[in-house]
Amino acid sequence: MKESVLRLLKKGYPGFVSGEAICRSLGVSRTAVWKHIRALREAGYGIEAQPHAGYRLINIPDRLYAEEIAAGLPTGLIGCRIYHYTSLVSTNRTARELAGREAPDGTLVVAEEQTGGRGRLGRGWYSPCGKGIWCSVILHPPVNPVDAPPLTMLAAVAVCSALRRAAGVEAGIKWPNDLLVNGKKICGILTELSAEMERINFLITGMGINLNLTAADLPAELRTTATSVLIETGRPVSRVAVLQAVLTELEHWYLLWLQDGFAPVLARWKEFSVTLGRPVRVASLKESWTGLAEDVDENGALLLRLPAGELKKVVSGEVSL
Ligand code: BTN
């Protein structure tokens, strides 16, 4: 019900909406309206009240509330259900629990902060309150588990497009799915799969996108390797607007992948790549190689030209440029 009051205030913005009009439109008492206004103020909405004019919205909090994300979101699938939390250990962990309880395809889990954000290869992910997008999307792709790995590169394409379009940064993709700006990491993606031999139960795509962190917000050990939109452009960006762009792009590329396969996604991935054509070092869990990152194959594996001329196919690992 407080969402309906908010909708009316937004419709009336920047003017006043009378208490009586709200009561009439929602079929509730003056006391009920007042209670909802109080709840909205507690959630951070600025609402002016004037005895004869009614209520007027004066500001919207910088929070990733479900109703703010959903307002005007053009997607049908991704973000069809949104769970917002002030604080979580890890959105991937909560998404996994929700997926086990039948959360539908496209469900979004988002938190203002993570106290135990997880990264790839057992690392952590720094996720301070209100400074970025820390979120996970639950998917149920109707494919065999062996065909799921491209989804992690697909997510990178989606976030890269969204950052270029909605945040004005020239992000590029380091194989397989790190997003860099000027050589520093701005977004990391952690994809986790729950599957049986021939069937995917669910897949979680967790995205950590650094938006409004200053250099001073970053722990000293990350300052040389990490960046944010604010650091790169000097301007803070609307977290809601960037998240809406991410969800929109994710839906576009996901539906295209289901319909036409991985080739169109891979073509865009190559356009965004900052790895291909460069000398790199690749470390897997057991080995490491240096060579020229020549290409990726049709499944997204990195094709590395070793100094002796051999072409080495790498399916997982960490690239250093
Ligand atoms: C990486 O190491 O590059 C991947 C980082 C992924 C971080 C995101 S933040 C939201 C989601 N929840 C997590 O615990 N991790 C992912």
Boltz pocket constraint, residues with backbone or C-beta under 6 A from the ligand:
constraints:
  - pocket:
      binder: B
      contacts: [[A, 89], [A, 90], [A, 91], [A, 92], [A, 93], [A, 114], [A, 116], [A, 117], [A, 118], [A, 119], [A, 120], [A, 121], [A, 123], [A, 124], [A, 125], [A, 127], [A, 133], [A, 134], [A, 135], [A, 136], [A, 178], [A, 187], [A, 188], [A, 189], [A, 190], [A, 206], [A, 207], [A, 208], [A, 209]]
      max_distance: 6.0
